[in-house]
């Protein structure tokens, strides 16, 4: 008789998260139709705390584009942005989002009855991720005829110095002066400090959530993390996010105490390095589940842990948090980080996702996998694909490669 296929164990807090995310988008929709309220667009690791400090409702286009990817609609709309002159080689978040907007489509309509993304009063970016966010936001700035302002960060940093922090902090403070004119009032420092305090607490809780996966067996997977990180991305700086992660953490700690496994019969523990393949999260999750292998840790989900945030020093601590971010750092720093993660989570293998249109979040292109394999003695697999453009992903090839990789682990 063949061995029964393990069953997925849904996380109960997911129902609460769906309500939290629905409330977020509905509030944005209401704000966009209310002349007395202001909406700011922000990139996912941009200065959201500053915007909340001014009282803006904050919308994150990357989150919207990830939804396009997860609902497998992104590939349909990418060509429209390509036809406008945006290369197929650049960020498919950008091309999917702009293409969908050009055709008047949003997945928010089916999910929440929302007809369109909220019209911005200002677009605010930080290039700590890549230049694409700047070009992405400037397209919308031209379309809506609203200000598009941002912070230009350092790249490939070894040690983050006081000089780095001072330069970014100064840009944040200059940004605050510009935002005051758009908001119609100066920054309320008490409110700003409170937002930073809540954001710091959200980060602490989110880190604790992810670190429950250090348990054997792990109570959650990377695929769970890509879903439950939603409030950490779009609602950090709010009490709603803090309350949500307190609820989720309690459930996961109960799972650890009771020995409840996210992957029944967990045999191998894997690290995911790189972007998710949004349109294939379910099929990948199911494949690893069937192989009794738990992808339990990642760089990606940890990108919204900002332990440096300090309400007593909001500008400088924000500058440090957004400059010590993994994506901004040099390869030696990244390798040290991944090495610590592999040790902490007792990882048996590393999976690198080479996302065709996201070179800044694909860390397999300059010899890192080989260096880490030599350093850690941990085997690795590289999967070719993309975050949103499924034309760049071969499911059959990926499935075969994953099966062979798990067989390799079985033989070691």
N, C-alpha and C positions, 0 to 999 in steps of 0.2 A: 504493500500500500504506500502511495506517495505521501511525503510529509506535508501536513496541512500548511497553507499559506498563512503567515502571521497576520493578525488584524490590526489596523490602525487604532490608536487610542486617542480619540478627540479630547481636546482640552476644554473643559466646561466654561472657562472664562471667555472663550471665543464668542459666545453669545453676547456678553457684555461689551466686548470690543466692537462688535458690529454696531451696537447702539451708539457707542461713543463716537465711532467714525461717522455714522449717519448724522448725528447731532452736529458734528464739526462741519460737514458739507452743507447741511441745511442752514446753519448759522451764517456761513459764508454767502449763501444764496440770498438770504434775507438782507445781509449787510450791503450786498451789491445793488440792491433795489431801494436802499434807504439813503437819501442824500446826506443825512446827518452823520453817517458812519463811513469810515475809510477802510479800504482794502489794500494791503500790500502783498505783492508776490515776493517770494524768497526762495533761494535754492536750499537744498536739504541740510547742508552744513554751513549755512549762512547765518547772519546775525538776527535770528528770530527773536531772541530775548530783547534786543533793542526795539524791534518793531512792536512787540507786545507792551514794552514799557511806554510807548507813545499811545497805546490804545488801538492800534491797527488790528483788524482781523487779518490773519496771515494765511495765505494760500501757497501751497508748494507744488509747482508744476511737475517736479520729478515724481511725486506721489501719483499724480494724475497719469503720467506716462507709464508708470509701473502698472497701474490698473489697466491701461490700454494693452500692455504686454500680457498681464495675467489673464485677461479675457480674450487673448489671441486676436485682437483687432489691430494691433500695431502694424503688422506687416502689410495690411490692406491700405494703410494711409501713408506709410513712409514714401511711396513713389510720388505723391503729390508735392511733398517738400523737395524731393529730388528734382522734380520738374521745374521748381522755382529757383533752382541753382544751388541747393544744399546737397553736398556730395553724399553718395551712399556710404562713404568711408567714415563720415563723422558720426557723432553720438546718435544712436537710434532712439534715445529718449527725445532728443531735440526734433529729429525728423518725424517721428511718430506723432508727437504732440502738435507740432506746427501743421503737419499734413491733416490731422484730424480736425484741427480748428478751421483750416481753410475749407473743409468740406462740411462744417457745421455739425460735427459729430462729437459726442462725449459719452463715455460709459456711465457717467453720473445720471443720465436720463433713465436708463433701465434700472439702475440700482436705487435711486432716490427720487426720481421724477424731476430732476433738475435739468433744465433745457440747455444751459450753457455754463462754461466756467465763469467765475466772477470777474467782472471788469475791474482792472486795477486802477488805483490812484497813483501808485508808484511801484516800480520794480527794483528790487535790491538783490545784488548778487555778491558772492565772494569767490574769487578765482582759485581758492585753495583746492578745489576739485579739478578744474580744467578751464581752458578758455571757452569751451563750448557753452557753459552757462551764461557767459557774457553775451555771446552772439545770439543765443536763444532768447534771452530777455530783451536784447535790443530790437529783435524782430517785433516783439509785442509792443515795445515802447514806441516804435515807429507806427505800428498799426493803430494803437489806441491814442497816440499823441500825448503820452504821459511821460514823466521823468523816469529815466533808467540810470541808477547810480550804484556804485559798488566799491568793493575793497579789492585791491590787487596784492596778492600774497606772495610769499617766497616759495620756492620749490626745491625739492631734493635736498632737504636740510639734514645735516648730521645732528649736532646739538642745537636746540632752540635757545638762543641767547637773549639777554635783556634788550639788546639792540633790535632783534627781530620783533620782540613783544612790543617795544616802544613804537616801532613804525606802524604796526597793525593797530595798536591802541589809538594812535593819533588819527589814523584813517577812520576808525569807528567814531571818534569824537567829532571829526569833520562831517561824517555821515549824519550824526545826530543834529548838527546845525542845519543841514539840508532838509532833514526830515521834519524839523520844527516848522519850516515854512510850508510844507505840504500838509502836515497835521493841523496846522493853525494854532499851535501852542508849543511851549517849550517842554523838554523832557522832565517828567515827574521822577526825580531821583529815588524817592521812597518806593514808588511803584516799580521802577526799574530794578531796584535791589530785591524787591520781593519776587519779581519774575525770575531773576537770576537764582534766587534761593530755591524756588520751585523747580527750576530747570536742573539745578545741581542735585536735588532730591530725586527727580525723575531719573537722572543718569545713574545715581547710586542704586536705585531699585532695579533698573534695567540691567545693570551689571550683575546684580545678585540673581536676577532671573536667569541670565545666560550661564552663570557659574553653577547653577544647580545641575547642569549637564556634566559636571565633574564627577558626579555620583556614578556608581556602577550598580545597576544599569542606569543609563541617562533617562530622565523623565521627559525630555523634549529633544527635538531634532532641529537642525539648521532650517529645515523647511517650515517648521513651526515658527521659528524665530523671524523668518522673512514676513510672516503674517502679523505676528504679535508686536513687531517693532513699530507698527503704524503710529500709535500715540507718541512714541519717543521721537518720531520724525515731525509730525504735524502739530502736536499738542504740548511739546516740552515748554516749560514756563507756565503751565497751567496746573491747577489743583486736580483737574479731571485726569490728567496723565498720571499724577502721583497716586490718586485713588485707584486707578485701574491696575497699576503695577503692584500695589500692595495686595490687591485681590489675587492677581495672577501668581505672585510669589508665594502666597499662602497655599494655593492649590499645588504648586510644584513642590514645595517643601513637604506637603502631605504625601505626594507621590514618592518622594525620596524615602520618607519614613516607612512607607508601606511597601517599598520595593517595586513600585509600578514602573514598568519600562515603556518608553515610547516605541521601541522596537523589541517586540517579544523575542526572547532567546538571543539577545544581543551578543554577537560573536566578534565583530570588528568595530573599532571606533575611528571615525574619519574626520579630517579637517577639510573644509571647503575654502579655497582661496580664490577670490574674485567675485564678480557680480553673479547674482542669480540668473537663471534662464527663465524669465518670468512665465512664458507660455508653456513651460514644461515642468513646473514645480510638482504637479500632482504625479505625472508619469515617472519622474525621477524618484520622488518620495516612495512611490509604490514599488519601484524596482529595488531600491535599497532595503525596503521593508522585507521583500521577498527573499533577499539575500542575507537577511538577518544582520545587516550592517547599518550602524547608526552614524549618519553624518551629524555630528553633535556640536561642532564649534566652527567659527568662521571669523575672518577679519571683517567681513561686510557688516554683520549684525552689530559688531562691537564699535562700528563707526559713530554710533550715537551715544557713546559714553564719554562725558565731559567732566571728569573728576576735578579738573582744575578750576571750575567755576566757583567764585567766591563773592557773595553778596556785599561784603565789605570793601571789595576792590573790583567792581563790575567790569569796567573797561579793560583793565590790564588782564584780569583773569579770563575774560572772553577772548582777548587777543591770544593768550597762551593756549587756551583750549582749542581754538580754531587753527592754530599753527602747529601744535603738537600732534595733530591728526595724522593717522597712518599714511594717508595718500600723499601728504606733503613731504614725507621723510625720504631719506636716502635708502638705498638698498641694504647697506649694513645695519641700519636701525630696523628696517622692516624684517630682516632675517633674524635679528635678536628677538623681536616681538613674536614672530611665528614660532621660534624655538621655545620660548616660554609657554606659549599657548599649547604646543604639542606636549610639553612636559606636564603642564597643569591638567590637561584633559586626557592624558595617557593615550595619545593618538597612535594608531597602527599604520596609517597611511594618509597622504595628502592628495587632494584632487584640485588641480588648477584649472580654472575656466579661462580659456583664452577668448575673451569677448572681442569679436572682430572690430566693433566700432567704439570700444572703450579701452584704449591703450593705457590710460592712467590707472585703471583698476584691473589690469591684466599684468600680473607680476611674474609671468613665466618667460618673458621675451628676452631677458638679458642674463640668462644663465642661473637664475636663482634656484630653480628646482634641483639642478645638479649639485650646487653648492650646499643646499640644505640636506640633500640626501647623503652627501659625504659627511656632513657635520652631525646629523642625527641618526643616520642608519635607518631612515624611514623611507620606504618606497613611495613613488608618486605616479600619478596619472594626469595627463593633460587632455582636456575635452575642448574641442573647437566648437565655438558657437557664438552667441550674442545675447545681450540682455533682452532685446525686443524684436530683432529681425530674424524670424524663424527660417528664412531662406538660407541663412548662414549656418544652420544647425542640421546635422544628419542624425535623426533619432536612432536609426538602425546602427550606424557606426558607433554612436555613443553607448548604446545598450551593449553592443558586443565588447567594446573596450572596457566597460565597467565590469561585465561578467568575467573577463580575462584577468582584470586587476584583482578581483576578489579571490579568484582561483590562485593567483600568485600569493596573496596573503595567506591563503589556506595551506600553501606548501611551505611557507617560510617557518 
